[in-house]
Amino acid sequence: MSAPRTVPPHPVATGPVPRDLPDLVLRLARADAAAVVAIDKGPDGADLPITRGELRERIAALATQLADAGIGAGDCVAVWVPNWSDALVWQFAVAARNAHVIGVNTRYNVEEVAHVLRRARPRVVALAHGFHGLDLLERLRAAVALAEVAPPVVVPVPGPGGPSADPAAVDVGGGAWAVRPGDGPEPGPSDPDALAVAFTTSGSTGMPKLAAHRGSGVLAHAVADAAAIGITEADAVLCALPLSGVFGYNTAMAALAAGAVCILEPVFDAGSVLDDMAAHRVTHVVGGDDLLLRLHEAWRARPRDLSAWRWCGVADFQGRSRELAAWAREEFGTATSGVYGSSEVFALTSFWPHDEPEPGRWDGGGRVVQRGIEVRVADPVTEEVLALGAEGELQFRGPNVVDAYLGDPDAAGRAFTADGWFHSGDLGVLVDDGAFTYVCRMGDALRLRGFLVDPAEIEFRLAAHPQVHTAKVVGIDGADGATRAIAFVVGEPDAAPDPEELRAWCAAALARFKVPDAVHVVAEMPTTTGTNGTKIRAATLREWARAAAS
């Protein structure tokens, strides 16, 4: 059990909170309609600034057309577009109708889209057909057939500066219409307690769930994040993660809540993103260490002036967050904080305050961003609530927690404790009231010689070797039934790491029982790219480890 400590509080929001999601944009426009709120990328890569007034007008026009199409309370609209300002327009316009959005990643395959159609039953699909050469329309046709559901109405979205599309060409059986430019009446008050947005979960066990949240929760979280991070109207926030995922979505919402500028990246090309960060003086970045690693490698190839980069929130997916945080601090003076979140409790639910010392500030977890969020740690087996400093399952309660699972009403019963706390499935340690350290997913923890070990501890040691680019450690059952730690590493370019040398490297710094039984050098890691970043597939590595052992 670790000793509890005092974690500094986050700054809190002051001033009135918008009445509902559409009111967030309406207030921005009333304050300064000419101020830029987002920067799109045109077909030729040129920057296309969007003012607050333009965003308000587009939301009003679309909300009017959605009303004409009969979209109302409780309806679902699927938004299958990249990081364009259109994604923001659809979110706020749909919320104005007391309906909700389900974001669809442009990488989704037919089976994944069919799953969304079955569970969410969207009446309308906003479709970026032809984006980046992708035939999303054909995927949608196949998904409708596979899902065996009533075909939705399709609305083609040409994107910033794109040519108008013929609605008849995208009809998959439910009809189609195109968004008409023009004016509409300013949206009136909507129900802030209506569902507003849903995100797909990681789907680590079976097909993903669709975790839905109320508009009031989205709004309160955006305002709290903006205040806790310290975003201001003078700032520019990088929006490189897909807005269809919870990390990209909550980052953009925090930027809007602060009145900052969203730098929208519909395609992630590390060099182009660095160019935009330099040109627009980006101040805030949120992403996984996979995203930061690609930025770091592109910057090493051609440095840019990123001196405006003030804060970085990082989720550790590949064991590289600490070295990347050190790079950003040394080169640009950037303060990095480990963050925590999920589709079911929102991204940026917690992170370490700016005055928390390094390197602890780089760990996952942190202090929750608003007082209404409660967190506790419980024994995963007995469900006993544990004291500060004890390791157990992180459980949450508050306005950030999932309100419904689309198409799966029984899922809530499995996701919550008898007394109403959400099971995160994550191991963590409560270090202060409202502050915790994330350890790992419960299924990834290793029981070695009777001790519960976070594989990241071994991965950090391996990744510190000069010949190692990436490391991942998994556990398999040995012949005696005990867990064996098996490591996989990808070498640096032109390096040839020696497995036994790497085991000796671990033994020089780790307890003997933490030294991996075997180290396998592989050309590349098996990965899965989702809406929140690229993660290493631990299940595939366990299969490889068992095959090698046998």
SELO-200684 format. One record per residue (C-alpha): residue number from 1; x, y, z. Coordinates in steps of 0.25 Angstrom, whole numbers, plus 5000, padded with zeros to 4 digits. Example, Ala and Ser with C-alpha at 12.3 -4.5 7.8 and 13.67 -1.06 7.14 Angstrom:
R / seq / u / v / w
R / 1 / 5049 / 4982 / 5031;
R / 2 / 5055 / 4996 / 5029;
This chain:
R / seq / u / v / w
R / 1 / 5000 / 5000 / 5000;
R / 2 / 5006 / 5013 / 4996;
R / 3 / 5005 / 5026 / 5005;
R / 4 / 4994 / 5036 / 5002;
R / 5 / 4998 / 5049 / 4997;
R / 6 / 4992 / 5063 / 4995;
R / 7 / 4989 / 5066 / 4980;
R / 8 / 4987 / 5080 / 4976;
R / 9 / 4973 / 5084 / 4972;
R / 10 / 4970 / 5088 / 4957;
R / 11 / 4965 / 5102 / 4954;
R / 12 / 4950 / 5103 / 4953;
R / 13 / 4941 / 5110 / 4943;
R / 14 / 4935 / 5123 / 4947;
R / 15 / 4923 / 5130 / 4940;
R / 16 / 4910 / 5125 / 4935;
R / 17 / 4909 / 5112 / 4928;
R / 18 / 4902 / 5111 / 4914;
R / 19 / 4888 / 5106 / 4916;
R / 20 / 4890 / 5094 / 4906;
R / 21 / 4900 / 5090 / 4895;
R / 22 / 4895 / 5099 / 4884;
R / 23 / 4895 / 5111 / 4893;
R / 24 / 4910 / 5109 / 4894;
R / 25 / 4912 / 5113 / 4880;
R / 26 / 4902 / 5123 / 4881;
R / 27 / 4909 / 5130 / 4892;
R / 28 / 4922 / 5130 / 4885;
R / 29 / 4915 / 5136 / 4872;
R / 30 / 4908 / 5147 / 4881;
R / 31 / 4922 / 5151 / 4887;
R / 32 / 4929 / 5152 / 4874;
R / 33 / 4923 / 5147 / 4862;
R / 34 / 4936 / 5150 / 4853;
R / 35 / 4945 / 5142 / 4862;
R / 36 / 4951 / 5129 / 4856;
R / 37 / 4946 / 5117 / 4863;
R / 38 / 4952 / 5106 / 4854;
R / 39 / 4961 / 5104 / 4843;
R / 40 / 4958 / 5094 / 4832;
R / 41 / 4966 / 5088 / 4821;
R / 42 / 4962 / 5090 / 4807;
R / 43 / 4963 / 5079 / 4796;
R / 44 / 4976 / 5086 / 4792;
R / 45 / 4981 / 5086 / 4806;
R / 46 / 4979 / 5101 / 4808;
R / 47 / 4974 / 5106 / 4821;
R / 48 / 4959 / 5110 / 4822;
R / 49 / 4956 / 5118 / 4834;
R / 50 / 4942 / 5117 / 4840;
R / 51 / 4937 / 5128 / 4848;
R / 52 / 4927 / 5127 / 4860;
R / 53 / 4916 / 5134 / 4852;
R / 54 / 4918 / 5124 / 4840;
R / 55 / 4917 / 5112 / 4850;
R / 56 / 4905 / 5118 / 4856;
R / 57 / 4898 / 5120 / 4843;
R / 58 / 4901 / 5106 / 4838;
R / 59 / 4896 / 5100 / 4851;
R / 60 / 4883 / 5108 / 4850;
R / 61 / 4881 / 5104 / 4835;
R / 62 / 4884 / 5089 / 4837;
R / 63 / 4875 / 5089 / 4850;
R / 64 / 4863 / 5094 / 4841;
R / 65 / 4865 / 5083 / 4831;
R / 66 / 4866 / 5073 / 4841;
R / 67 / 4853 / 5078 / 4847;
R / 68 / 4847 / 5077 / 4833;
R / 69 / 4852 / 5063 / 4832;
R / 70 / 4845 / 5059 / 4844;
R / 71 / 4857 / 5057 / 4853;
R / 72 / 4853 / 5059 / 4868;
R / 73 / 4854 / 5055 / 4882;
R / 74 / 4861 / 5041 / 4884;
R / 75 / 4865 / 5040 / 4869;
R / 76 / 4879 / 5036 / 4865;
R / 77 / 4888 / 5042 / 4854;
R / 78 / 4901 / 5035 / 4850;
R / 79 / 4912 / 5045 / 4846;
R / 80 / 4922 / 5037 / 4837;
R / 81 / 4931 / 5049 / 4833;
R / 82 / 4946 / 5052 / 4837;
R / 83 / 4951 / 5064 / 4845;
R / 84 / 4943 / 5075 / 4837;
R / 85 / 4935 / 5086 / 4843;
R / 86 / 4923 / 5079 / 4838;
R / 87 / 4925 / 5069 / 4849;
R / 88 / 4923 / 5080 / 4859;
R / 89 / 4911 / 5086 / 4851;
R / 90 / 4904 / 5072 / 4851;
R / 91 / 4906 / 5070 / 4866;
R / 92 / 4900 / 5084 / 4870;
R / 93 / 4889 / 5083 / 4860;
R / 94 / 4885 / 5069 / 4864;
R / 95 / 4885 / 5073 / 4879;
R / 96 / 4876 / 5085 / 4876;
R / 97 / 4866 / 5075 / 4872;
R / 98 / 4867 / 5067 / 4885;
R / 99 / 4873 / 5056 / 4877;
R / 100 / 4887 / 5049 / 4878;
R / 101 / 4899 / 5047 / 4869;
R / 102 / 4907 / 5034 / 4868;
R / 103 / 4921 / 5037 / 4861;
R / 104 / 4926 / 5026 / 4851;
R / 105 / 4941 / 5025 / 4849;
R / 106 / 4945 / 5026 / 4834;
R / 107 / 4953 / 5014 / 4836;
R / 108 / 4942 / 5005 / 4840;
R / 109 / 4939 / 4993 / 4832;
R / 110 / 4926 / 4987 / 4828;
R / 111 / 4924 / 4978 / 4840;
R / 112 / 4927 / 4990 / 4850;
R / 113 / 4917 / 4999 / 4842;
R / 114 / 4907 / 4988 / 4842;
R / 115 / 4908 / 4987 / 4857;
R / 116 / 4906 / 5002 / 4859;
R / 117 / 4893 / 5001 / 4850;
R / 118 / 4888 / 4990 / 4858;
R / 119 / 4890 / 4996 / 4872;
R / 120 / 4888 / 5011 / 4869;
R / 121 / 4877 / 5010 / 4858;
R / 122 / 4881 / 5024 / 4852;
R / 123 / 4870 / 5030 / 4844;
R / 124 / 4880 / 5038 / 4836;
R / 125 / 4894 / 5036 / 4832;
R / 126 / 4903 / 5048 / 4829;
R / 127 / 4913 / 5042 / 4819;
R / 128 / 4926 / 5047 / 4814;
R / 129 / 4926 / 5039 / 4802;
R / 130 / 4939 / 5039 / 4794;
R / 131 / 4947 / 5045 / 4805;
R / 132 / 4962 / 5042 / 4803;
R / 133 / 4958 / 5032 / 4792;
R / 134 / 4949 / 5023 / 4802;
R / 135 / 4937 / 5017 / 4796;
R / 136 / 4929 / 5019 / 4809;
R / 137 / 4916 / 5018 / 4801;
R / 138 / 4919 / 5004 / 4797;
R / 139 / 4922 / 5000 / 4811;
R / 140 / 4909 / 5006 / 4816;
R / 141 / 4901 / 4998 / 4805;
R / 142 / 4908 / 4985 / 4810;
R / 143 / 4906 / 4989 / 4824;
R / 144 / 4891 / 4991 / 4822;
R / 145 / 4890 / 4978 / 4816;
R / 146 / 4898 / 4971 / 4826;
R / 147 / 4891 / 4978 / 4838;
R / 148 / 4877 / 4974 / 4832;
R / 149 / 4871 / 4988 / 4837;
R / 150 / 4863 / 4998 / 4831;
R / 151 / 4872 / 5007 / 4822;
R / 152 / 4875 / 5021 / 4827;
R / 153 / 4873 / 5034 / 4820;
R / 154 / 4887 / 5038 / 4814;
R / 155 / 4892 / 5052 / 4814;
R / 156 / 4904 / 5054 / 4806;
R / 157 / 4915 / 5063 / 4812;
R / 158 / 4924 / 5069 / 4802;
R / 159 / 4934 / 5075 / 4812;
R / 160 / 4941 / 5088 / 4813;
R / 161 / 4942 / 5094 / 4799;
R / 162 / 4937 / 5081 / 4792;
R / 163 / 4927 / 5080 / 4781;
R / 164 / 4913 / 5078 / 4783;
R / 165 / 4908 / 5063 / 4783;
R / 166 / 4896 / 5058 / 4776;
R / 167 / 4887 / 5052 / 4787;
R / 168 / 4881 / 5042 / 4778;
R / 169 / 4894 / 5035 / 4776;
R / 170 / 4896 / 5032 / 4791;
R / 171 / 4882 / 5026 / 4793;
R / 172 / 4883 / 5013 / 4800;
R / 173 / 4868 / 5010 / 4800;
R / 174 / 4864 / 5020 / 4811;
R / 175 / 4864 / 5033 / 4802;
R / 176 / 4874 / 5044 / 4802;
R / 177 / 4875 / 5059 / 4803;
R / 178 / 4886 / 5070 / 4802;
R / 179 / 4889 / 5081 / 4812;
R / 180 / 4884 / 5094 / 4807;
R / 181 / 4892 / 5106 / 4810;
R / 182 / 4885 / 5118 / 4815;
R / 183 / 4879 / 5124 / 4828;
R / 184 / 4870 / 5117 / 4838;
R / 185 / 4864 / 5122 / 4851;
R / 186 / 4874 / 5122 / 4863;
R / 187 / 4871 / 5109 / 4870;
R / 188 / 4862 / 5111 / 4883;
R / 189 / 4865 / 5104 / 4896;
R / 190 / 4867 / 5089 / 4895;
R / 191 / 4866 / 5078 / 4906;
R / 192 / 4880 / 5078 / 4913;
R / 193 / 4876 / 5064 / 4919;
R / 194 / 4874 / 5058 / 4905;
R / 195 / 4884 / 5048 / 4900;
R / 196 / 4894 / 5056 / 4891;
R / 197 / 4905 / 5047 / 4887;
R / 198 / 4910 / 5032 / 4887;
R / 199 / 4923 / 5026 / 4886;
R / 200 / 4928 / 5012 / 4882;
R / 201 / 4935 / 5005 / 4894;
R / 202 / 4948 / 4998 / 4891;
R / 203 / 4941 / 4985 / 4889;
R / 204 / 4952 / 4977 / 4896;
R / 205 / 4942 / 4966 / 4899;
R / 206 / 4933 / 4964 / 4887;
R / 207 / 4927 / 4975 / 4879;
R / 208 / 4927 / 4989 / 4885;
R / 209 / 4916 / 4995 / 4892;
R / 210 / 4911 / 5009 / 4889;
R / 211 / 4912 / 5018 / 4901;
R / 212 / 4903 / 5030 / 4901;
R / 213 / 4903 / 5043 / 4909;
R / 214 / 4894 / 5054 / 4912;
R / 215 / 4896 / 5068 / 4907;
R / 216 / 4897 / 5073 / 4921;
R / 217 / 4908 / 5064 / 4924;
R / 218 / 4916 / 5067 / 4911;
R / 219 / 4914 / 5082 / 4914;
R / 220 / 4918 / 5082 / 4928;
R / 221 / 4930 / 5073 / 4925;
R / 222 / 4935 / 5083 / 4914;
R / 223 / 4934 / 5095 / 4923;
R / 224 / 4942 / 5087 / 4934;
R / 225 / 4953 / 5082 / 4924;
R / 226 / 4955 / 5096 / 4918;
R / 227 / 4957 / 5102 / 4932;
R / 228 / 4965 / 5091 / 4938;
R / 229 / 4974 / 5091 / 4926;
R / 230 / 4975 / 5106 / 4925;
R / 231 / 4970 / 5108 / 4911;
R / 232 / 4967 / 5122 / 4907;
R / 233 / 4961 / 5130 / 4895;
R / 234 / 4975 / 5133 / 4890;
R / 235 / 4979 / 5118 / 4889;
R / 236 / 4979 / 5108 / 4878;
R / 237 / 4976 / 5094 / 4881;
R / 238 / 4981 / 5083 / 4871;
R / 239 / 4969 / 5074 / 4867;
R / 240 / 4976 / 5062 / 4861;
R / 241 / 4969 / 5050 / 4868;
R / 242 / 4956 / 5047 / 4861;
R / 243 / 4944 / 5055 / 4866;
R / 244 / 4936 / 5042 / 4865;
R / 245 / 4945 / 5036 / 4877;
R / 246 / 4944 / 5041 / 4891;
R / 247 / 4958 / 5047 / 4892;
R / 248 / 4956 / 5055 / 4880;
R / 249 / 4942 / 5059 / 4883;
R / 250 / 4945 / 5064 / 4897;
R / 251 / 4957 / 5071 / 4893;
R / 252 / 4949 / 5079 / 4883;
R / 253 / 4938 / 5082 / 4892;
R / 254 / 4948 / 5087 / 4903;
R / 255 / 4954 / 5097 / 4892;
R / 256 / 4940 / 5102 / 4888;
R / 257 / 4936 / 5104 / 4903;
R / 258 / 4948 / 5113 / 4904;
R / 259 / 4946 / 5120 / 4891;
R / 260 / 4959 / 5115 / 4886;
R / 261 / 4962 / 5111 / 4871;
R / 262 / 4961 / 5097 / 4867;
R / 263 / 4972 / 5093 / 4857;
R / 264 / 4964 / 5081 / 4850;
R / 265 / 4973 / 5070 / 4843;
R / 266 / 4964 / 5061 / 4835;
R / 267 / 4976 / 5053 / 4831;
R / 268 / 4988 / 5050 / 4840;
R / 269 / 5001 / 5053 / 4833;
R / 270 / 5011 / 5056 / 4844;
R / 271 / 5019 / 5066 / 4835;
R / 272 / 5007 / 5073 / 4831;
R / 273 / 5002 / 5074 / 4845;
R / 274 / 5015 / 5079 / 4850;
R / 275 / 5014 / 5090 / 4839;
R / 276 / 5000 / 5094 / 4844;
R / 277 / 5005 / 5094 / 4859;
R / 278 / 5016 / 5104 / 4855;
R / 279 / 5007 / 5112 / 4846;
R / 280 / 4996 / 5114 / 4855;
R / 281 / 5004 / 5114 / 4868;
R / 282 / 4997 / 5102 / 4874;
R / 283 / 4997 / 5103 / 4890;
R / 284 / 4990 / 5090 / 4894;
R / 285 / 4991 / 5075 / 4889;
R / 286 / 4984 / 5063 / 4894;
R / 287 / 4987 / 5049 / 4888;
R / 288 / 4993 / 5036 / 4891;
R / 289 / 5008 / 5033 / 4891;
R / 290 / 5006 / 5027 / 4878;
R / 291 / 5002 / 5040 / 4872;
R / 292 / 5013 / 5048 / 4879;
R / 293 / 5024 / 5038 / 4875;
R / 294 / 5020 / 5041 / 4860;
R / 295 / 5021 / 5055 / 4863;
R / 296 / 5034 / 5054 / 4870;
R / 297 / 5040 / 5046 / 4858;
R / 298 / 5035 / 5056 / 4848;
R / 299 / 5041 / 5067 / 4856;
R / 300 / 5055 / 5060 / 4857;
R / 301 / 5055 / 5059 / 4842;
R / 302 / 5051 / 5074 / 4840;
R / 303 / 5050 / 5083 / 4853;
R / 304 / 5039 / 5093 / 4853;
R / 305 / 5037 / 5105 / 4863;
R / 306 / 5027 / 5099 / 4873;
R / 307 / 5030 / 5109 / 4884;
R / 308 / 5015 / 5112 / 4886;
R / 309 / 5012 / 5098 / 4890;
R / 310 / 5009 / 5100 / 4905;
R / 311 / 5002 / 5087 / 4910;
R / 312 / 5001 / 5073 / 4905;
R / 313 / 4991 / 5062 / 4911;
R / 314 / 4996 / 5048 / 4907;
R / 315 / 4990 / 5034 / 4909;
R / 316 / 5001 / 5023 / 4909;
R / 317 / 4998 / 5013 / 4899;
R / 318 / 5012 / 5008 / 4895;
R / 319 / 5020 / 5011 / 4907;
R / 320 / 5027 / 5023 / 4901;
R / 321 / 5020 / 5035 / 4908;
R / 322 / 5031 / 5038 / 4918;
R / 323 / 5042 / 5040 / 4908;
R / 324 / 5033 / 5048 / 4899;
R / 325 / 5029 / 5057 / 4911;
R / 326 / 5043 / 5059 / 4913;
R / 327 / 5046 / 5063 / 4899;
R / 328 / 5034 / 5073 / 4898;
R / 329 / 5039 / 5079 / 4911;
R / 330 / 5053 / 5080 / 4907;
R / 331 / 5051 / 5086 / 4893;
R / 332 / 5039 / 5095 / 4895;
R / 333 / 5036 / 5096 / 4910;
R / 334 / 5023 / 5088 / 4908;
R / 335 / 5017 / 5083 / 4921;
R / 336 / 5012 / 5069 / 4919;
R / 337 / 5001 / 5062 / 4928;
R / 338 / 4997 / 5048 / 4928;
R / 339 / 4982 / 5047 / 4925;
R / 340 / 4971 / 5037 / 4928;
R / 341 / 4958 / 5034 / 4921;
R / 342 / 4949 / 5025 / 4913;
R / 343 / 4936 / 5025 / 4904;
R / 344 / 4928 / 5022 / 4917;
R / 345 / 4934 / 5033 / 4926;
R / 346 / 4938 / 5043 / 4916;
R / 347 / 4953 / 5046 / 4912;
R / 348 / 4960 / 5056 / 4920;
R / 349 / 4952 / 5051 / 4932;
R / 350 / 4965 / 5053 / 4940;
R / 351 / 4979 / 5058 / 4938;
R / 352 / 4990 / 5063 / 4948;
R / 353 / 4990 / 5078 / 4951;
R / 354 / 5001 / 5086 / 4945;
R / 355 / 5009 / 5088 / 4958;
R / 356 / 5009 / 5073 / 4961;
R / 357 / 5024 / 5069 / 4960;
R / 358 / 5030 / 5061 / 4949;
R / 359 / 5032 / 5049 / 4946;
R / 360 / 5019 / 5046 / 4954;
R / 361 / 5011 / 5056 / 4946;
R / 362 / 5014 / 5048 / 4933;
R / 363 / 5006 / 5035 / 4939;
R / 364 / 4992 / 5032 / 4935;
R / 365 / 4981 / 5036 / 4945;
R / 366 / 4981 / 5050 / 4952;
R / 367 / 4971 / 5058 / 4959;
R / 368 / 4957 / 5058 / 4954;
R / 369 / 4953 / 5071 / 4946;
R / 370 / 4940 / 5074 / 4954;
R / 371 / 4935 / 5073 / 4968;
R / 372 / 4923 / 5065 / 4963;
R / 373 / 4932 / 5053 / 4959;
R / 374 / 4934 / 5043 / 4969;
R / 375 / 4945 / 5032 / 4969;
R / 376 / 4947 / 5020 / 4978;
R / 377 / 4956 / 5007 / 4978;
R / 378 / 4950 / 4994 / 4981;
R / 379 / 4955 / 4980 / 4982;
R / 380 / 4951 / 4973 / 4969;
R / 381 / 4948 / 4960 / 4976;
R / 382 / 4941 / 4964 / 4989;
R / 383 / 4936 / 4977 / 4984;
R / 384 / 4941 / 4983 / 4997;
R / 385 / 4944 / 4998 / 4996;
R / 386 / 4958 / 5000 / 4999;
R / 387 / 4966 / 5011 / 5006;
R / 388 / 4975 / 5021 / 5000;
R / 389 / 4988 / 5015 / 4995;
R / 390 / 4982 / 5001 / 4992;
R / 391 / 4981 / 4996 / 4978;
R / 392 / 4968 / 4991 / 4972;
R / 393 / 4958 / 4994 / 4962;
R / 394 / 4955 / 5009 / 4959;
R / 395 / 4940 / 5012 / 4960;
R / 396 / 4933 / 5025 / 4956;
R / 397 / 4920 / 5032 / 4959;
R / 398 / 4916 / 5046 / 4954;
R / 399 / 4911 / 5054 / 4942;
R / 400 / 4922 / 5048 / 4933;
R / 401 / 4918 / 5034 / 4934;
R / 402 / 4910 / 5027 / 4923;
R / 403 / 4895 / 5029 / 4923;
R / 404 / 4891 / 5018 / 4913;
R / 405 / 4896 / 5007 / 4904;
R / 406 / 4889 / 5009 / 4890;
R / 407 / 4882 / 4996 / 4886;
R / 408 / 4887 / 4989 / 4899;
R / 409 / 4878 / 4993 / 4911;
R / 410 / 4884 / 4981 / 4919;
R / 411 / 4898 / 4986 / 4918;
R / 412 / 4896 / 4996 / 4929;
R / 413 / 4893 / 4985 / 4939;
R / 414 / 4906 / 4978 / 4936;
R / 415 / 4914 / 4992 / 4936;
R / 416 / 4909 / 4997 / 4950;
R / 417 / 4911 / 4992 / 4964;
R / 418 / 4899 / 4990 / 4973;
R / 419 / 4901 / 5003 / 4979;
R / 420 / 4902 / 5011 / 4966;
R / 421 / 4917 / 5012 / 4963;
R / 422 / 4922 / 5009 / 4949;
R / 423 / 4932 / 4998 / 4947;
R / 424 / 4943 / 5003 / 4939;
R / 425 / 4951 / 4990 / 4938;
R / 426 / 4964 / 4998 / 4941;
R / 427 / 4973 / 4995 / 4952;
R / 428 / 4978 / 5008 / 4960;
R / 429 / 4982 / 5014 / 4973;
R / 430 / 4974 / 5025 / 4980;
R / 431 / 4985 / 5035 / 4985;
R / 432 / 4976 / 5046 / 4990;
R / 433 / 4961 / 5049 / 4990;
R / 434 / 4958 / 5050 / 4975;
R / 435 / 4972 / 5047 / 4970;
R / 436 / 4977 / 5034 / 4966;
R / 437 / 4988 / 5027 / 4958;
R / 438 / 4984 / 5018 / 4947;
R / 439 / 4992 / 5004 / 4947;
R / 440 / 4987 / 4996 / 4935;
R / 441 / 4974 / 4989 / 4930;
R / 442 / 4971 / 4978 / 4940;
R / 443 / 4972 / 4967 / 4929;
R / 444 / 4987 / 4972 / 4926;
R / 445 / 4992 / 4971 / 4940;
R / 446 / 5002 / 4960 / 4943;
R / 447 / 5003 / 4951 / 4955;
R / 448 / 5017 / 4948 / 4956;
R / 449 / 5022 / 4940 / 4968;
R / 450 / 5010 / 4944 / 4976;
R / 451 / 5012 / 4959 / 4973;
R / 452 / 5003 / 4967 / 4964;
R / 453 / 5012 / 4974 / 4954;
R / 454 / 5008 / 4985 / 4944;
R / 455 / 5014 / 4981 / 4931;
R / 456 / 5017 / 4995 / 4928;
R / 457 / 5028 / 4995 / 4938;
R / 458 / 5036 / 4984 / 4930;
R / 459 / 5032 / 4991 / 4917;
R / 460 / 5038 / 5004 / 4922;
R / 461 / 5051 / 4998 / 4925;
R / 462 / 5052 / 4991 / 4912;
R / 463 / 5048 / 5003 / 4904;
R / 464 / 5060 / 5011 / 4911;
R / 465 / 5070 / 5001 / 4904;
R / 466 / 5076 / 5009 / 4892;
R / 467 / 5073 / 4998 / 4882;
R / 468 / 5059 / 4997 / 4886;
R / 469 / 5048 / 5005 / 4879;
R / 470 / 5035 / 4999 / 4885;
R / 471 / 5033 / 4988 / 4896;
R / 472 / 5021 / 4981 / 4900;
R / 473 / 5020 / 4970 / 4911;
R / 474 / 5009 / 4960 / 4913;
R / 475 / 5006 / 4948 / 4922;
R / 476 / 5004 / 4933 / 4918;
R / 477 / 5002 / 4921 / 4927;
R / 478 / 5015 / 4913 / 4929;
R / 479 / 5016 / 4898 / 4930;
R / 480 / 5014 / 4899 / 4945;
R / 481 / 5002 / 4908 / 4944;
R / 482 / 5010 / 4920 / 4948;
R / 483 / 5009 / 4933 / 4940;
R / 484 / 5021 / 4935 / 4931;
R / 485 / 5025 / 4949 / 4926;
R / 486 / 5028 / 4949 / 4911;
R / 487 / 5033 / 4962 / 4905;
R / 488 / 5033 / 4966 / 4890;
R / 489 / 5041 / 4977 / 4885;
R / 490 / 5043 / 4985 / 4872;
R / 491 / 5057 / 4990 / 4870;
R / 492 / 5061 / 5004 / 4866;
R / 493 / 5065 / 5005 / 4851;
R / 494 / 5077 / 4997 / 4847;
R / 495 / 5078 / 4992 / 4861;
R / 496 / 5078 / 4977 / 4865;
R / 497 / 5075 / 4975 / 4879;
R / 498 / 5080 / 4962 / 4886;
R / 499 / 5069 / 4956 / 4894;
R / 500 / 5078 / 4951 / 4905;
R / 501 / 5085 / 4964 / 4906;
R / 502 / 5071 / 4971 / 4908;
R / 503 / 5068 / 4961 / 4919;
R / 504 / 5081 / 4965 / 4926;
R / 505 / 5077 / 4979 / 4924;
R / 506 / 5064 / 4977 / 4931;
R / 507 / 5071 / 4969 / 4942;
R / 508 / 5080 / 4981 / 4945;
R / 509 / 5069 / 4990 / 4949;
R / 510 / 5057 / 4981 / 4953;
R / 511 / 5054 / 4970 / 4963;
R / 512 / 5057 / 4957 / 4958;
R / 513 / 5043 / 4952 / 4957;
R / 514 / 5040 / 4964 / 4948;
R / 515 / 5051 / 4960 / 4938;
R / 516 / 5043 / 4954 / 4926;
R / 517 / 5045 / 4939 / 4924;
R / 518 / 5047 / 4942 / 4909;
R / 519 / 5049 / 4953 / 4899;
R / 520 / 5045 / 4952 / 4885;
R / 521 / 5049 / 4962 / 4875;
R / 522 / 5039 / 4965 / 4864;
R / 523 / 5039 / 4974 / 4852;
R / 524 / 5026 / 4981 / 4856;
R / 525 / 5015 / 4980 / 4866;
R / 526 / 5001 / 4975 / 4863;
R / 527 / 4993 / 4988 / 4865;
R / 528 / 4979 / 4992 / 4864;
R / 529 / 4975 / 5007 / 4860;
R / 530 / 4963 / 5012 / 4867;
R / 531 / 4957 / 5026 / 4869;
R / 532 / 4966 / 5029 / 4880;
R / 533 / 4979 / 5024 / 4875;
R / 534 / 4987 / 5012 / 4871;
R / 535 / 4988 / 5001 / 4882;
R / 536 / 4997 / 4989 / 4882;
R / 537 / 4988 / 4976 / 4881;
R / 538 / 4992 / 4969 / 4894;
R / 539 / 4983 / 4957 / 4891;
R / 540 / 4991 / 4954 / 4878;
R / 541 / 5004 / 4955 / 4885;
R / 542 / 4999 / 4945 / 4896;
R / 543 / 4996 / 4936 / 4884;
R / 544 / 5010 / 4938 / 4878;
R / 545 / 5016 / 4935 / 4892;
R / 546 / 5008 / 4922 / 4894;
R / 547 / 5012 / 4917 / 4880;
R / 548 / 5027 / 4920 / 4883;
R / 549 / 5026 / 4913 / 4896;
R / 550 / 5020 / 4901 / 4890;
